Amino acid sequence: MPVFRQRRPCSTALDGRRVVVRVRETVDPEHDEGYTLKRWRLATVGSDGVVKEVELYPDTPSFPPIHLRCEDGEIRALAQLLEVIG
C-alpha cells in the first residue's frame, strides 16, 4: 500500500522525488491518462527561486521523460510518494 503526502504545484522541495502529477496538456504514454507517478526533476529555476520548468522521469527507462513548463499551468503535483507499506 503506497503512502502519499499532499504537495503544492511546482515546488523546489520535490526535486528528485516521486510524485503523483496531474498533467493537463500531455497524456502519459505509459498509462494513456492525465495522471502519472514520475520522478520530479527541476529543469529551470528562475533567479527569484520560482520553478519555471520540470521534467518528469519514469522508472521505466524505455519511456522518455515528460518536459513541462509550470507557468503554462500544464502540470500540478498532487502528492509525493513517501513509502510503500507491505
Secondary structure as GFF3:
##gff-version 3
##sequence-region A 1 86
A	DSSP	beta_strand	2	6	.	.	.	ID=ss1
A	DSSP	three_ten_helix	12	14	.	.	.	ID=ss2
A	DSSP	beta_strand	18	23	.	.	.	ID=ss3
A	DSSP	beta_strand	35	45	.	.	.	ID=ss4
A	DSSP	beta_strand	51	57	.	.	.	ID=ss5
A	DSSP	beta_strand	66	69	.	.	.	ID=ss6
A	DSSP	three_ten_helix	70	72	.	.	.	ID=ss7
A	DSSP	beta_strand	75	84	.	.	.	ID=ss8
###
